[in-house]
């Protein structure tokens, strides 16, 4: 990555996120081979002042495209004005045409409609964010009394233990629960190499938390940190032990740790609208819900959802595969899915 890029991030502290960081981009490159590129308008002395960050994704299955960014919940254009954005989007149209891209996808939290620039609305998701500025006791009172507060008390009575870090052993426990969760959801698991590379690249910015009962992992979450924001990226659990409140306990521990470290915001990430249970869970943490809209250029490339029966059939077929086969298939396919 260009050595000037971290300075651009520092110039846009409210818009830049963990997904703009060189460490996240390096993990994407190591795992999937994606090449990060920045569309920018440098100053006369060669310094960078703005930029739209993309990865070039090129595979035999899905063709060539620019995505901002693969496997990232959101990635804002780092611009100081609408005029800067307009200038970069015009350049983006030319670049996409010159490089034969099937489409360009932008994943932004804050952008207005991009229809006037030839983009079409591709997908939308629920997005949750929790303000960490209130006192810890006030945050706890905002939790749903039955579904969160009582679950935390239950976890404490059950004597659940919580470990955190990024050791190979914690990563192994996390991934074993991730395999169970993805199989339950009838979805392919992410390659283990992705999490291994993410832990290696992110270093102290990444933390794995695992809740266990008598040594048996119950639930786990993986969080990232950027400046004063904590980002929830992955969560998994053993459904047979979900009544013990492990997941609720882990979120409460993460919030307490974030408060003690002076963080001010908890980015709880995106959720598919079809995943009503996950959306309810985040609602019950007292988080504010909004909508993320993804945009594709040209508008004709905007994604159209598959018929429900096709999605159900694919999930049934995948869930019948042995876990070893699921992992192998997922490793082969994820690079095409970015």
C-alpha positions in Angstrom: 0.0 0.0 0.0 1.2 3.5 -0.8 3.1 5.0 2.2 1.0 8.2 1.8 -2.3 6.4 2.6 -2.1 6.5 6.4 -1.8 10.3 6.2 -5.1 10.5 4.2 -6.8 8.5 6.9 -5.5 10.9 9.6 -7.0 13.8 7.5 -10.4 12.2 7.5 -10.8 10.9 11.1 -14.6 10.7 11.2 -15.0 9.0 7.8 -12.0 6.6 8.0 -12.7 3.2 9.5 -10.8 0.0 10.3 -11.7 -1.2 6.8 -9.5 1.6 5.3 -6.5 0.5 7.4 -3.4 -1.0 5.7 -3.6 -4.0 8.0 -7.1 -4.9 6.8 -6.0 -4.5 3.2 -3.0 -6.7 3.8 -5.2 -9.5 5.2 -7.5 -9.3 2.1 -4.4 -9.5 -0.1 -2.8 -12.4 1.7 -6.0 -14.5 1.8 -7.7 -13.7 -1.6 -5.0 -12.0 -3.6 -7.0 -8.7 -4.0 -5.1 -5.7 -5.1 -6.0 -2.5 -3.2 -6.1 0.7 -5.3 -7.0 4.3 -4.5 -8.7 6.7 -6.8 -7.3 10.1 -5.8 -6.6 13.7 -6.8 -3.0 14.4 -5.7 -1.8 17.9 -5.0 1.0 19.6 -7.0 3.6 18.3 -4.6 2.4 14.7 -4.9 0.7 14.6 -1.5 -2.7 12.8 -1.2 -5.6 14.7 0.2 -8.6 12.5 -0.7 -9.4 9.1 -2.1 -11.9 6.3 -2.8 -10.4 3.0 -1.8 -11.2 -0.2 -3.8 -9.9 -3.7 -4.4 -9.5 -5.0 -7.9 -11.2 -8.3 -8.0 -10.6 -10.5 -11.0 -11.6 -14.2 -11.2 -12.5 -16.5 -14.0 -15.9 -17.1 -12.4 -17.1 -13.5 -11.7 -14.9 -11.4 -14.0 -13.2 -8.1 -13.3 -14.7 -5.5 -11.0 -13.9 -2.8 -8.4 -15.3 -3.3 -4.9 -15.1 -0.9 -2.0 -14.4 -3.1 -0.2 -14.7 -6.9 -0.3 -15.9 -8.6 2.9 -16.1 -5.1 4.5 -19.3 -3.8 6.0 -18.8 -0.2 4.8 -16.0 1.9 3.3 -16.6 5.7 2.9 -15.1 7.9 0.2 -12.5 10.1 2.0 -13.4 13.5 0.5 -13.8 17.0 1.9 -16.7 18.2 -0.3 -19.4 17.1 -2.8 -17.3 18.6 -5.5 -14.3 16.4 -4.7 -16.6 13.4 -4.7 -18.1 14.3 -8.1 -14.7 14.7 -9.6 -13.5 11.3 -8.3 -16.7 9.6 -9.5 -16.2 11.0 -13.0 -12.7 9.6 -13.0 -14.0 6.3 -11.7 -16.3 6.0 -14.7 -13.4 6.4 -17.0 -11.2 4.0 -15.1 -13.8 1.3 -15.0 -14.3 1.6 -18.7 -10.6 1.6 -19.5 -10.0 -1.5 -17.4 -13.0 -3.5 -18.7 -14.7 -3.8 -15.3 -18.1 -5.5 -15.2 -19.2 -3.2 -12.5 -18.0 -0.9 -9.6 -19.5 -1.4 -6.1 -19.5 1.2 -3.4 -20.4 0.4 0.2 -21.1 3.5 2.1 -22.9 4.5 5.3 -23.3 8.1 4.5 -23.5 8.7 0.8 -26.7 10.1 -0.7 -28.3 8.7 -3.8 -25.7 8.1 -6.6 -28.3 7.8 -9.4 -27.2 11.0 -11.0 -23.8 9.4 -11.4 -25.1 6.4 -13.2 -25.2 4.1 -10.2 -28.1 1.8 -9.3 -29.1 0.6 -5.8 -27.6 -2.9 -5.3 -28.4 -4.1 -1.8 -29.3 -2.7 1.6 -28.7 -3.9 5.1 -29.6 -3.0 8.7 -26.7 -1.3 10.4 -26.3 -0.8 14.2 -24.1 1.5 16.2 -23.9 1.9 20.0 -22.9 5.2 21.6 -20.5 4.3 24.4 -20.4 7.8 26.0 -23.0 7.1 28.7 -21.9 5.5 32.0 -21.6 1.7 32.0 -24.5 1.4 34.4 -26.7 3.5 32.1 -25.7 1.3 29.1 -26.6 -1.8 31.1 -30.0 -0.4 32.0 -30.7 0.2 28.3 -30.3 -3.5 27.5 -33.5 -5.5 27.1 -34.4 -6.7 30.6 -35.3 -10.3 29.7 -33.2 -11.0 26.6 -30.0 -9.3 27.7 -29.8 -8.3 31.3 -31.2 -11.6 32.7 -29.0 -13.6 30.3 -25.9 -11.8 31.6 -26.9 -12.6 35.2 -27.6 -16.2 34.1 -24.1 -16.5 32.6 -22.6 -15.1 35.8 -24.5 -17.6 38.0 -23.5 -20.5 35.7 -19.9 -19.6 36.2 -19.0 -19.0 32.6 -15.4 -18.0 32.1 -14.3 -15.4 29.6 -10.9 -15.4 27.8 -9.6 -12.9 25.4 -6.6 -12.4 23.1 -5.5 -13.6 19.7 -3.5 -16.8 20.5 -3.6 -19.8 18.2 -5.7 -21.7 20.8 -8.3 -18.9 21.1 -8.4 -18.7 17.3 -9.0 -22.5 17.1 -11.9 -22.3 19.6 -13.4 -19.4 17.8 -13.2 -21.2 14.5 -14.7 -24.4 15.8 -17.8 -22.4 16.9 -17.8 -20.5 13.6 -18.0 -23.8 11.7 -21.0 -24.9 13.9 -22.7 -21.5 13.4 -22.3 -21.4 9.6 -23.5 -25.0 9.3 -26.6 -24.1 11.3 -27.2 -21.1 9.0 -26.6 -23.3 6.0 -23.8 -20.9 4.8 -20.3 -21.7 3.8 -17.7 -21.0 6.5 -15.0 -18.4 5.8 -11.6 -20.1 5.2 -9.5 -20.5 8.3 -6.7 -18.8 6.5 -8.7 -15.6 6.5 -8.9 -15.5 10.3 -5.3 -16.5 10.7 -4.1 -13.7 8.3 -6.5 -11.2 10.0 -5.0 -12.0 13.4 -1.5 -11.7 12.1 -2.0 -8.5 10.2 -4.2 -6.6 12.7 -2.1 -7.5 15.7 -3.3 -5.7 18.9 -6.2 -4.1 16.9 -7.9 -7.6 16.9 -9.3 -9.4 19.9 -11.1 -12.7 20.2 -13.3 -13.3 23.2 -14.5 -16.8 24.1 -17.0 -17.7 26.8 -16.8 -21.3 28.2 -18.7 -23.5 30.6 -16.4 -26.0 32.4 -13.9 -25.7 29.6 -16.3 -26.1 26.8 -16.6 -23.1 24.4 -20.1 -21.7 24.5 -19.8 -18.5 22.4 -17.2 -16.3 20.8 -16.9 -12.9 19.2 -14.1 -11.3 17.1 -13.7 -7.5 17.4 -11.5 -4.9 15.7 -10.4 -1.5 16.9 -9.8 1.7 15.0 -9.1 4.9 16.9 -11.9 5.3 19.4 -14.3 2.8 17.7 -14.7 -0.9 18.5 -16.0 -2.9 15.6 -17.9 -6.2 16.0 -17.1 -8.3 13.0 -17.8 -12.0 13.7 -19.8 -13.9 16.3 -20.6 -17.6 16.7 -22.0 -19.9 19.3 -23.0 -23.4 20.3 -26.8 -23.3 20.0 -27.2 -26.2 22.4 -25.7 -24.0 25.1 -27.2 -20.6 24.1 -29.5 -20.6 27.1 -26.4 -20.0 29.3 -26.1 -16.4 28.1 -22.6 -16.6 26.7 -23.1 -14.2 23.8 -24.7 -11.6 25.9 -21.9 -11.8 28.5 -19.3 -11.4 25.8 -20.9 -8.2 24.4 -21.2 -6.8 28.0 -17.5 -7.6 28.6 -16.5 -6.0 25.3 -18.5 -2.8 26.1 -16.9 -2.6 29.6 -13.4 -3.1 28.2 -14.1 -0.4 25.5 -15.3 2.0 28.1 -12.2 1.4 30.2 -10.0 2.0 27.2 -11.7 5.3 26.4 -13.5 4.2 23.2 -16.7 6.1 22.3 -18.5 4.0 19.7 -19.3 0.4 19.1 -19.9 -0.4 15.5 -22.1 -3.5 15.5 -21.9 -4.0 11.8 -24.4 -4.9 9.1 -27.2 -7.5 9.2 -29.2 -9.0 6.4 -32.8 -7.9 6.6 -33.8 -11.6 6.5 -31.8 -12.2 9.7 -34.5 -10.9 12.0 -33.0 -12.6 15.0 -29.7 -10.9 14.7 -31.4 -7.5 14.1 -33.5 -8.0 17.2 -30.4 -8.9 19.2 -28.6 -5.7 18.3 -31.8 -3.7 18.9 -32.0 -5.1 22.4 -28.4 -4.0 23.2 -29.8 -0.4 22.9 -28.0 0.3 19.6 -29.3 2.8 17.0 -30.4 1.2 13.8 -30.0 2.7 10.3 -29.7 1.4 6.7 -26.6 0.8 4.6 -27.1 1.0 0.9 -24.7 -0.4 -1.6 -24.4 1.1 -5.1 -23.2 -0.3 -8.4 -22.1 1.3 -11.6 -23.4 1.0 -14.2 -27.0 0.9 -12.9 -27.7 -2.1 -15.2 -25.3 -4.1 -13.1 -27.2 -3.6 -9.8 -27.7 -7.0 -8.2 -31.1 -8.6 -8.2 -31.8 -11.1 -5.5 -32.2 -14.8 -6.4 -35.6 -16.3 -6.2 -36.3 -17.6 -2.6 -36.6 -21.2 -3.8 -33.1 -21.1 -5.4 -31.6 -19.7 -2.1 -33.4 -22.4 0.0 -32.2 -25.2 -2.4 -28.6 -24.0 -2.3 -28.6 -23.9 1.5 -30.1 -27.4 1.7 -27.5 -28.8 -0.6 -24.6 -27.1 1.2 -25.8 -28.2 4.6 -25.7 -31.8 3.6 -22.0 -31.7 2.8 -19.6 -32.9 5.5 -17.8 -30.1 7.4 -14.5 -31.0 5.8 -16.1 -30.7 2.3 -17.8 -27.4 3.3 -14.4 -25.9 4.3 -12.8 -27.0 1.0 -15.7 -25.7 -1.1 -15.7 -22.4 0.8 -12.0 -21.9 0.4 -12.3 -22.3 -3.3 -15.4 -20.1 -3.7 -14.8 -17.2 -1.3 -12.3 -15.4 -3.5 -15.0 -15.2 -6.2 -17.5 -13.8 -3.8 -15.7 -10.6 -2.7 
